[in-house]
Amino acid sequence: MITWMLNQMEKSPYYSFYQAELLARSKSLFKKLKDTGFLLYIQPNENGMSYHCNVRKCLECCPMQVHKENGKYFARCPKDDRVAPQPLTAEDIARYKLNLNVVAEKFRETNLLTGRPSGLDQHLFYLGEAQAGGLALAIILGLFSSPRKAMKSLLTLPNMVSGRYDRILVIFPSLEIADQTDLVRLEKLNIFPVNLDKKNPFTIDLSTALKKPPEKPVEVTLTPEEEKEFARHQFKSRITIEITGDIEKQATNILRVDGVKKVPLGDTPFALFLRLVLELRKGGDGCVYKGDSTHGGGLIDEGFLKPDSVDQDIRRLREPFITALKGLPPTKFIEVFKQKHIRLSTHPVYIFYDKNRLLLHENHKIKQLAKKLP
């Protein structure tokens, strides 16, 4: 019955069910779902409430209007006053809605999902996170009446979930996106649609999101001369950093660490990161003077650090990298080196970027930095 109810909710996420239609499908399941909290009773409201027409030989069968008189409910035909009001019992007008929070808990329990379920919008419901194939998957329930409406919403889905997910699996009760162009567009965003299993609706098939080969780590081998530079400047990191130029949501720039892990940076810390990259590409140890909180200078005068929050600004840049550095402390990656200087503690060969894409950035400061990159 859950599958059927979710199919009905694809027509409208606010779909409600008459008690009579639920009982007609299965009295035992209705009781079980009600007792376990899957069904939430909707308090009758005589204002604007309707009831399906049961007048025989009526050619229109329009919804009847429900009125309450002397504590009793009646259904009236909105078009023909000659039709006698139909008396209704409490069972006749009783309606229920499916509790998606309880549905989400069942999905979580069955598939060992982590994270907190929550509604993303009226059509998308975050169920939790799964780990499979070395990837973090965001599991989303989607309720749409057509592929066109689904695509309009799904293309914005990366903006709704945290950037720490490698891929997003969207479960539709019955809707199918068959257009290959649409499927390719979704795959480029690492979004993969799948349908509920008809026999085991709460068991999620994760294989659809795993068919696309995972990104492979970028392998970098330093030349003997570069190895000497690495040792001379006491660099700490050999992890590759790709500045992709991708923007997954407003003012959020995507870096890819070791070819696999995505790191999102807002425009302000991203500009600071590019400034450190620019210094690194000049040669030498990559150090940039932070500046003095009282007298200014360095990155403070350049507008990359604020005099009253220098340490906080640097910490905000480091934090998104914490889970991506494979055990290397972020303080060893973005390093205080020499008094009041910071740097990216890596050889410039490990840093990749798409200058042409960065030149199209809407942020003026980032665009100016991109122009200076070799």
C-alpha positions, 0 to 999 in steps of 0.5 A: 500500500505504501508504494501505491500511496507514494504513486498517488503523491506523485500527482501532488505531494499534498495528496490525502486519502479517504479512509474508505479507499484505504479500507477498500485496498486492505483493512489489515494494512490500514490498521497497521499503517495507522498504528505504526504512524505511517498514516496521519489523521486529517481533522475534517474542515467543513470550509472548502471540504469536498466529497466524491459524488456518489449520485447515480446517473449524474453525468458530471460527477463533480466533487460535492461540497461538504457542510456541517449542520447541527453537528452533522456533515452533509455533501451537497451537489454544487450545481443541482439544488434538486439533489438531496444532501447526502448525509455523511458519517465520520468515517466517510469524511475521514482522511489521512496523509502519508507521514514522510518522516516515518517513511524516511525512518523506514528507509534509513532502518532498512538501508542503514542510512545516516544523516537527518531526514528533511524536506528540501522543497515540496517535491524533494525529501532528503532520506539520508546518506549511504556509503557504497563503492567508496562514495558518499551518496545522498538519497533523495525521494522525488515526487513529480507528476511529469519528467519535465517538472522533475528536470526543472527541479533536479537541475538545481538539486546540487544547490540544495544538498551539501557539497560533501556528497559524491553522487545523488540518488533520486528515488521516484515511486513510478516516474521514469525519465526516459529522454537520453539528453536529460539523463546525460545532463543529470549524470554530469551533475552526478544525479542518478534517478531510480524507481522503487522496487515493487516487491521491496519498496524500502530496499534501495538499489544503489547500483545505478549511482555506481555504474559511472566509474569513479573519478581516478586520483591524479598521479603526479611524479616530480622530476629530480629537480622538482624533488630538490625544490620540494625538499629545499622549501620544506613543502608538506603536501603531495596531494593534487588540487584541481581548481575546476572553475565549477560553481554548484551554487551561488558563490560556491566554488568547487575544488577537487582534491586528489582527483576525487573529493570535492571541496566547496569554497565561498568566493571570499576564501576562494579568492584567498586560495587563488592568491596563495596559488598565484604566489606559489606559481611565482616560484620560491617557497610560496610565502605571502605576508599576512600583514599586521592587525594594527599597521596593515600591509600584506594580505590585509592591505590587499583585501584578502584578510581583515585586520580584526579577523586574520586567524578566523579568515585563515581558519575558514579557508582551512576547514573545508579541506579537513576531510579531504587531505587524507590525514594531513593536518590542514595547518600543514597544507595551508601553513604558517611559514616564517613569522606572519607569513602563510602559504600553500605547502605544496609544489606548484606542480600539484596545483591544476586550474582552468584559467579560461573558466576562471576568467568568466567568473562573476567575482571581479577580484577572482577574475583579476587573480585569474588574469595574473595566473600563468 
